[in-house]
């Protein structure tokens, strides 16, 4: 290989290495951002009692970082909470079954299965009821009722009856065909409203869009398009509210609150309005306070004031998510706080 060829080869190798490093760094940052967003969203969902979604968020975190101690701890207590809810529905199902009310028993067992598919013999309980003569009679009754209602153009009632039939026999092909026909009629009834709602949303006429969505849901309560439009409008309105609250906090000098709000906005929709500018400006102002927040946390920790310590280290990790000491201390404080609560 000549000198010129060697130089070209090494130049290419260097360029390739730089590009790969840059690409890997970008992917790493994206994954880290996704991980942090899921972790904090999971905590909020857990606090609201939405354990099933919280569990999904913590599992996402652990799929990115299997050693994430906080996510592991929250996943454990979330799974425990789900199991408690499964027990509640399972026990109710057993009571209905003992009383001879197999329909409500089946509904309760299905709810228990949603919370914890492996809870006791819940799958066997469901299968036993669905394979009974009682279930066949109930299925036939609800299916026949749904078909008659469909013929009378009572589509909402037909949909509900078909749903009841599905509880007893979710694998029925004749029922699936009937449900498709019912759905088509419901979609035809709501389409004129959802199309107008979508057009209004694109023009940021949210109130008009909401009105059309509500009309769509009146004739078709299961219209996913109308629900998604309302969900998106709600998301945009929340973004505007968070952004406005963030600006107010910034003007008042409450930089931590402002930074948290703008971070949430950025996680929800990157590049939203002037969020990036606010984040970089606030971060540069807060970076000088990291040691103060960290040391405050240590002081509170040594005084067994774990809630205050966690609050201080949350500030550190908000500004610098890679601050390993603050993360380690915070995880210890969370564990000690949980233990402290159990001893009360």
BAMAR-712382 format. One record per residue (C-alpha): x, y, z. Coordinates in Angstrom, 3 decimals. Layout:
<recs>
{px->X; py->Y; pz->Z}
...
</recs>
This chain:
<recs>
{px->0.000; py->0.000; pz->0.000}
{px->1.509; py->3.374; pz->-1.083}
{px->1.873; py->6.346; pz->1.257}
{px->-0.997; py->8.208; pz->-0.440}
{px->-3.269; py->5.166; pz->-0.240}
{px->-2.328; py->4.644; pz->3.415}
{px->-3.137; py->8.264; pz->4.231}
{px->-6.537; py->7.961; pz->2.519}
{px->-7.259; py->4.722; pz->4.382}
{px->-6.375; py->6.129; pz->7.804}
{px->-8.310; py->9.339; pz->7.077}
{px->-11.362; py->7.257; pz->6.196}
{px->-10.881; py->5.114; pz->9.328}
{px->-10.655; py->8.203; pz->11.528}
{px->-13.746; py->9.739; pz->9.924}
{px->-15.655; py->6.465; pz->10.280}
{px->-14.676; py->6.198; pz->13.969}
{px->-15.771; py->9.777; pz->14.646}
{px->-19.089; py->9.244; pz->12.896}
{px->-19.716; py->6.024; pz->14.803}
{px->-18.794; py->7.680; pz->18.110}
{px->-21.089; py->10.588; pz->17.366}
{px->-23.908; py->8.263; pz->16.346}
{px->-23.493; py->6.089; pz->19.434}
{px->-23.434; py->9.145; pz->21.662}
{px->-26.671; py->10.396; pz->20.080}
{px->-28.357; py->7.010; pz->20.519}
{px->-27.110; py->6.848; pz->24.114}
{px->-28.538; py->10.293; pz->24.891}
{px->-31.861; py->9.364; pz->23.278}
{px->-32.069; py->6.135; pz->25.281}
{px->-31.147; py->7.944; pz->28.488}
{px->-33.795; py->10.578; pz->27.857}
{px->-36.365; py->7.851; pz->27.199}
{px->-35.319; py->6.024; pz->30.359}
{px->-35.581; py->9.103; pz->32.602}
{px->-38.934; py->10.106; pz->31.089}
{px->-40.384; py->6.635; pz->31.667}
{px->-38.990; py->6.467; pz->35.200}
{px->-40.497; py->9.753; pz->36.369}
{px->-43.751; py->9.105; pz->34.511}
{px->-43.903; py->5.677; pz->36.187}
{px->-43.540; py->7.292; pz->39.617}
{px->-46.405; py->9.696; pz->38.876}
{px->-48.612; py->6.854; pz->37.613}
{px->-47.787; py->4.821; pz->40.727}
{px->-48.737; py->7.729; pz->42.996}
{px->-52.069; py->8.039; pz->41.143}
{px->-52.748; py->4.328; pz->41.643}
{px->-52.444; py->3.496; pz->37.933}
{px->-50.268; py->0.476; pz->38.690}
{px->-50.615; py->-1.392; pz->35.386}
{px->-49.255; py->1.538; pz->33.334}
{px->-46.662; py->2.325; pz->36.012}
{px->-45.418; py->-1.262; pz->35.766}
{px->-45.003; py->-0.879; pz->31.996}
{px->-42.948; py->2.292; pz->32.474}
{px->-40.601; py->0.691; pz->35.018}
{px->-40.174; py->-2.354; pz->32.778}
{px->-39.198; py->-0.007; pz->29.927}
{px->-36.577; py->1.615; pz->32.185}
{px->-35.129; py->-1.790; pz->33.094}
{px->-35.044; py->-2.852; pz->29.434}
{px->-32.675; py->0.086; pz->28.882}
{px->-30.767; py->-0.184; pz->32.169}
{px->-31.282; py->-3.533; pz->33.979}
{px->-29.301; py->-2.194; pz->36.967}
{px->-31.538; py->0.843; pz->37.587}
{px->-32.108; py->0.411; pz->41.338}
{px->-34.970; py->2.903; pz->41.600}
{px->-36.938; py->1.237; pz->38.804}
{px->-36.319; py->-2.184; pz->40.368}
{px->-37.661; py->-0.992; pz->43.731}
{px->-40.715; py->0.653; pz->42.211}
{px->-41.395; py->-2.363; pz->39.972}
{px->-41.391; py->-4.584; pz->43.057}
{px->-43.876; py->-2.475; pz->45.027}
{px->-45.998; py->-1.895; pz->41.895}
{px->-46.221; py->-5.648; pz->41.251}
{px->-47.208; py->-6.111; pz->44.903}
{px->-49.946; py->-3.475; pz->44.549}
{px->-51.264; py->-5.175; pz->41.400}
{px->-51.322; py->-8.505; pz->43.203}
{px->-53.385; py->-6.978; pz->46.020}
{px->-55.891; py->-5.693; pz->43.470}
{px->-55.963; py->-9.097; pz->41.766}
{px->-56.791; py->-10.664; pz->45.144}
{px->-59.654; py->-8.224; pz->45.636}
{px->-61.268; py->-9.149; pz->42.305}
{px->-60.472; py->-12.851; pz->42.664}
{px->-62.102; py->-13.024; pz->46.105}
{px->-65.160; py->-11.191; pz->44.768}
{px->-65.329; py->-13.697; pz->41.907}
{px->-65.237; py->-16.618; pz->44.339}
{px->-68.075; py->-15.080; pz->46.378}
{px->-70.237; py->-14.542; pz->43.263}
{px->-69.500; py->-18.098; pz->42.145}
{px->-70.540; py->-19.522; pz->45.523}
{px->-73.768; py->-17.531; pz->45.274}
{px->-74.486; py->-18.970; pz->41.805}
{px->-73.971; py->-15.653; pz->39.953}
{px->-71.559; py->-16.953; pz->37.314}
{px->-71.779; py->-13.914; pz->35.054}
{px->-70.503; py->-11.501; pz->37.695}
{px->-68.044; py->-14.147; pz->38.894}
{px->-66.577; py->-14.326; pz->35.384}
{px->-66.337; py->-10.519; pz->35.142}
{px->-64.464; py->-10.368; pz->38.450}
{px->-62.061; py->-13.156; pz->37.456}
{px->-61.323; py->-11.336; pz->34.190}
{px->-60.514; py->-8.169; pz->36.139}
{px->-58.213; py->-10.178; pz->38.436}
{px->-56.464; py->-11.649; pz->35.382}
{px->-55.800; py->-8.137; pz->34.006}
{px->-53.980; py->-7.227; pz->37.224}
{px->-52.032; py->-10.454; pz->37.568}
{px->-52.439; py->-13.147; pz->34.868}
{px->-50.670; py->-15.715; pz->37.073}
{px->-52.694; py->-15.082; pz->40.223}
{px->-53.711; py->-18.375; pz->41.845}
{px->-55.975; py->-20.420; pz->39.527}
{px->-57.676; py->-17.415; pz->37.910}
{px->-57.198; py->-18.779; pz->34.367}
{px->-58.764; py->-22.100; pz->35.388}
{px->-61.706; py->-20.286; pz->36.999}
{px->-62.320; py->-18.348; pz->33.772}
{px->-61.996; py->-21.440; pz->31.594}
{px->-64.312; py->-23.507; pz->33.818}
{px->-67.119; py->-20.933; pz->33.593}
{px->-66.686; py->-20.377; pz->29.842}
{px->-66.876; py->-24.140; pz->29.199}
{px->-70.108; py->-24.528; pz->31.193}
{px->-73.648; py->-24.938; pz->29.781}
{px->-74.540; py->-21.740; pz->31.630}
{px->-71.993; py->-19.799; pz->29.582}
{px->-73.299; py->-21.267; pz->26.308}
{px->-76.869; py->-20.241; pz->27.182}
{px->-75.727; py->-16.734; pz->28.148}
{px->-73.701; py->-16.401; pz->24.958}
{px->-76.655; py->-17.507; pz->22.807}
{px->-78.967; py->-15.060; pz->24.572}
{px->-76.663; py->-12.021; pz->24.206}
{px->-75.670; py->-12.897; pz->20.637}
{px->-79.321; py->-13.282; pz->19.539}
{px->-80.207; py->-10.019; pz->21.299}
{px->-77.332; py->-8.187; pz->19.557}
{px->-78.386; py->-9.498; pz->16.150}
{px->-82.011; py->-8.393; pz->16.667}
{px->-80.891; py->-4.941; pz->17.845}
{px->-78.644; py->-4.644; pz->14.804}
{px->-81.551; py->-5.461; pz->12.493}
{px->-83.571; py->-2.714; pz->14.224}
{px->-80.611; py->-0.286; pz->13.707}
{px->-80.123; py->0.001; pz->17.456}
{px->-76.351; py->-0.044; pz->16.985}
{px->-75.209; py->1.196; pz->20.397}
{px->-77.403; py->-1.346; pz->22.191}
{px->-76.237; py->-4.051; pz->19.745}
{px->-72.601; py->-3.226; pz->20.474}
{px->-73.165; py->-3.560; pz->24.227}
{px->-74.986; py->-6.887; pz->23.843}
{px->-72.224; py->-8.193; pz->21.569}
{px->-69.694; py->-7.189; pz->24.233}
{px->-71.597; py->-9.215; pz->26.824}
{px->-71.675; py->-12.217; pz->24.487}
{px->-67.908; py->-11.865; pz->23.994}
{px->-67.325; py->-12.233; pz->27.728}
{px->-68.625; py->-15.783; pz->27.493}
{px->-67.099; py->-16.718; pz->24.128}
{px->-64.306; py->-14.401; pz->22.918}
{px->-63.336; py->-16.775; pz->20.084}
{px->-66.690; py->-16.889; pz->18.270}
{px->-66.328; py->-16.188; pz->14.526}
{px->-70.038; py->-15.403; pz->14.067}
{px->-69.799; py->-12.853; pz->16.868}
{px->-66.653; py->-11.310; pz->15.358}
{px->-68.499; py->-10.904; pz->12.043}
{px->-71.479; py->-9.288; pz->13.745}
{px->-69.235; py->-6.927; pz->15.726}
{px->-67.517; py->-5.845; pz->12.497}
{px->-70.888; py->-5.018; pz->10.935}
{px->-71.948; py->-3.092; pz->14.041}
{px->-68.627; py->-1.187; pz->14.125}
{px->-68.988; py->-0.225; pz->10.471}
{px->-72.420; py->1.280; pz->11.106}
{px->-71.204; py->3.127; pz->14.198}
{px->-68.161; py->4.480; pz->12.313}
{px->-70.407; py->5.652; pz->9.455}
{px->-72.562; py->7.540; pz->11.959}
{px->-69.634; py->9.292; pz->13.656}
{px->-67.403; py->9.954; pz->10.623}
{px->-69.010; py->13.299; pz->9.594}
{px->-68.254; py->14.656; pz->13.062}
{px->-64.718; py->13.254; pz->13.434}
{px->-63.696; py->14.625; pz->10.016}
{px->-64.857; py->18.111; pz->11.045}
{px->-63.179; py->17.717; pz->14.443}
{px->-59.876; py->16.847; pz->12.785}
{px->-60.073; py->19.865; pz->10.476}
{px->-60.794; py->22.162; pz->13.444}
{px->-57.911; py->20.713; pz->15.452}
{px->-55.447; py->21.378; pz->12.611}
{px->-56.484; py->25.032; pz->12.747}
{px->-56.027; py->25.025; pz->16.567}
{px->-59.755; py->25.618; pz->17.034}
{px->-59.846; py->23.334; pz->20.040}
{px->-63.310; py->24.215; pz->21.364}
{px->-64.884; py->23.554; pz->17.971}
{px->-62.970; py->20.289; pz->17.641}
{px->-64.144; py->19.200; pz->21.110}
{px->-67.773; py->19.941; pz->20.205}
{px->-67.565; py->17.746; pz->17.100}
{px->-65.779; py->14.983; pz->19.019}
{px->-68.517; py->14.956; pz->21.649}
{px->-71.149; py->14.703; pz->18.907}
{px->-69.220; py->11.802; pz->17.382}
{px->-69.048; py->10.008; pz->20.734}
{px->-72.767; py->10.525; pz->21.288}
{px->-73.589; py->8.416; pz->18.212}
{px->-70.549; py->6.153; pz->18.618}
{px->-69.186; py->6.006; pz->22.191}
{px->-66.349; py->3.730; pz->21.006}
{px->-65.003; py->5.978; pz->18.225}
{px->-61.221; py->5.756; pz->18.681}
{px->-60.535; py->8.637; pz->16.304}
{px->-62.690; py->11.029; pz->18.332}
{px->-61.063; py->9.818; pz->21.557}
{px->-57.573; py->10.309; pz->20.105}
{px->-58.396; py->13.813; pz->18.892}
{px->-59.655; py->14.738; pz->22.370}
{px->-56.560; py->13.150; pz->23.899}
{px->-54.283; py->15.151; pz->21.584}
{px->-56.146; py->18.390; pz->22.316}
{px->-55.822; py->17.689; pz->26.034}
{px->-52.094; py->17.042; pz->25.538}
{px->-51.610; py->20.332; pz->23.668}
{px->-53.613; py->22.281; pz->26.237}
{px->-51.524; py->20.730; pz->29.027}
{px->-48.353; py->21.653; pz->27.146}
{px->-49.518; py->25.251; pz->26.815}
{px->-50.401; py->25.348; pz->30.511}
{px->-47.060; py->23.841; pz->31.605}
{px->-45.173; py->26.171; pz->29.294}
{px->-47.052; py->29.222; pz->30.619}
{px->-46.530; py->28.143; pz->34.244}
{px->-42.836; py->27.579; pz->33.467}
{px->-42.533; py->31.118; pz->32.108}
{px->-44.199; py->32.541; pz->35.235}
{px->-41.849; py->30.570; pz->37.510}
{px->-38.857; py->31.768; pz->35.472}
{px->-39.914; py->35.412; pz->35.758}
{px->-40.334; py->34.965; pz->39.545}
{px->-36.826; py->33.500; pz->39.805}
{px->-38.041; py->30.000; pz->40.780}
{px->-35.573; py->28.342; pz->38.424}
{px->-35.908; py->24.768; pz->39.727}
{px->-39.687; py->24.758; pz->39.177}
{px->-39.265; py->26.425; pz->35.785}
{px->-36.601; py->23.921; pz->34.724}
{px->-38.759; py->20.950; pz->35.797}
{px->-41.719; py->22.245; pz->33.818}
{px->-39.713; py->22.974; pz->30.679}
{px->-38.090; py->19.514; pz->30.938}
{px->-41.541; py->17.925; pz->31.049}
{px->-42.612; py->19.989; pz->28.050}
{px->-39.467; py->18.970; pz->26.169}
{px->-39.983; py->15.288; pz->27.002}
{px->-43.555; py->15.528; pz->25.754}
{px->-42.672; py->17.407; pz->22.572}
{px->-39.079; py->18.288; pz->21.726}
{px->-38.621; py->21.744; pz->20.221}
{px->-41.932; py->23.057; pz->21.543}
{px->-42.024; py->26.849; pz->21.211}
{px->-39.023; py->28.417; pz->23.034}
{px->-38.432; py->25.498; pz->25.451}
{px->-34.879; py->24.694; pz->24.290}
{px->-33.725; py->28.275; pz->24.937}
{px->-35.234; py->28.283; pz->28.423}
{px->-33.627; py->24.934; pz->29.272}
{px->-30.129; py->25.964; pz->28.214}
{px->-30.412; py->29.382; pz->29.929}
{px->-31.725; py->27.958; pz->33.227}
{px->-29.261; py->25.067; pz->33.251}
{px->-26.287; py->27.409; pz->32.915}
{px->-27.593; py->29.391; pz->35.899}
{px->-28.275; py->26.318; pz->38.066}
{px->-25.061; py->24.390; pz->37.427}
{px->-23.230; py->26.526; pz->39.973}
{px->-25.656; py->25.341; pz->42.686}
{px->-25.106; py->21.599; pz->42.231}
{px->-22.628; py->21.244; pz->45.115}
{px->-24.903; py->23.224; pz->47.441}
{px->-27.907; py->20.988; pz->46.665}
{px->-25.770; py->17.860; pz->46.989}
{px->-24.305; py->18.877; pz->50.360}
{px->-27.746; py->19.916; pz->51.635}
{px->-28.943; py->16.417; pz->50.779}
{px->-26.085; py->14.796; pz->52.693}
{px->-26.842; py->16.950; pz->55.737}
{px->-30.531; py->16.026; pz->55.687}
{px->-29.648; py->12.349; pz->55.162}
{px->-27.398; py->12.329; pz->58.222}
{px->-30.286; py->13.848; pz->60.216}
{px->-32.599; py->11.008; pz->59.002}
{px->-34.705; py->13.590; pz->57.162}
{px->-34.902; py->11.417; pz->54.067}
{px->-37.718; py->13.272; pz->52.297}
{px->-35.799; py->16.551; pz->52.423}
{px->-32.605; py->14.767; pz->51.327}
{px->-34.374; py->13.208; pz->48.334}
{px->-35.778; py->16.601; pz->47.355}
{px->-32.266; py->18.093; pz->47.309}
{px->-30.769; py->15.222; pz->45.293}
{px->-33.698; py->15.445; pz->42.882}
{px->-32.514; py->18.986; pz->42.140}
{px->-28.993; py->17.708; pz->41.491}
{px->-30.209; py->14.935; pz->39.167}
{px->-32.535; py->17.337; pz->37.400}
{px->-29.559; py->19.502; pz->36.449}
{px->-27.063; py->16.651; pz->36.038}
{px->-28.707; py->13.203; pz->35.521}
{px->-25.203; py->11.643; pz->35.468}
{px->-24.308; py->12.717; pz->39.022}
{px->-23.547; py->9.213; pz->40.338}
{px->-23.077; py->10.098; pz->44.031}
{px->-26.415; py->11.911; pz->44.203}
{px->-28.127; py->8.952; pz->42.492}
{px->-26.581; py->6.416; pz->44.888}
{px->-27.412; py->8.485; pz->47.959}
{px->-30.956; py->9.051; pz->46.691}
{px->-31.544; py->5.318; pz->46.209}
{px->-30.368; py->4.648; pz->49.770}
{px->-32.640; py->7.413; pz->51.081}
{px->-35.659; py->6.011; pz->49.216}
{px->-35.030; py->2.550; pz->50.706}
{px->-34.629; py->3.990; pz->54.229}
{px->-37.739; py->6.140; pz->53.832}
{px->-39.814; py->3.095; pz->52.824}
{px->-38.460; py->1.222; pz->55.859}
{px->-39.193; py->4.220; pz->58.081}
{px->-42.818; py->4.237; pz->56.887}
{px->-43.317; py->0.532; pz->57.636}
{px->-42.133; py->1.061; pz->61.215}
{px->-44.630; py->3.819; pz->61.941}
</recs>
